[in-house]
Amino acid sequence: MVDRTPEQLMALGLNRYEAATYLALLEHRGFTPAQAAVRAGVPRQRIYDILASLCARGLAIERHSDGQRRYFAVDPAVALPALMEARRRQFEQEQAALAAGMQSLLATLTPIFAAGHDQIDPLDYVDVLLDRRLVVERALALAGSAEREICVCFKLPLLGDQAANFAEVTKPLQRNVRYRAIYERAALANPELYGWVQQFVTWGQQARVVENLPLKVNLYDRRVALLSLQDPVTGALSFTALCVTHPNFGAFLQGAFEQLWEDAEPFTPN
């Protein structure tokens, strides 16, 4: 079984050498410094400082006999409560110093924080999502938090798998969120996607079809938009997306969606 006595003494504020020396003194009635160093396993050059510290803490007594200094342990029943009380006072002083330091830091840092947050970053409402997984996760989160309406302009490529796409549609519908989607005709040539849309309509999604869509957009409650933009050179869709939280921008996109919706054909399952 491991003897934890040294660690327990160290918890009361002694260092390892002090704990070892005090334990050595307890075992014998009076040690010279050299004897205490050997018994405790402490370097000879350190023993004098350690014994002086133990005496100062009330754990040992120094006596002179026959021209030699000898050191005696103080009864633990007396020494340890006194050591614990000293440790308590030290802790209270440290806590008081920490509290004073914190107040000083608050006085210094609070005005800096307030000044920095008075400044409005013009792009605070725009998030750039550079990873396909992040786009899927954001779409799921926004669909899960939508309260009234989701409007989608969908064109390839598919970003999420079936589970993600189904969750993105079913969760809002289960909360009676209105869900309208306009699909680009070329996207519905994908048999897998076509089957998904058939299922979506069965669940309550309203779906229409157009020949071409200028953007791939998800619009949530007319205030948050998730957009995938085409490469202006190649025309290819990117997996990079913008998430824009801005009511005025959302209202503009809603108007564009309503015009596309009016011009689109109803989706008719085979």
Secondary structure, 3 states (H helix, E strand, C coil): CCCCHHHHHHHCCCCHHHHHHHHHHHCCCCECHHHHHHHHCCCHHHHHHHHHHHHHCCCEEEEEECCEEEEEECCHHHHHHHHHHHHHHHHHHHHHHHHHHHHHHHHHHHHHHHHHHHCCCCCCCEEEECCHHHHHHHHHHHHHHCCCEEEEEECCCCCCCHHHHHHHHHHHHHCCCEEEEEEEHHHHCCHHHHHHHHHHHHHCCEEEEECCCCCEEEEECCCEEEEEEECCCCCCEEEEEEEEECHHHHHHHHHHHHHHHHHCEECCCC
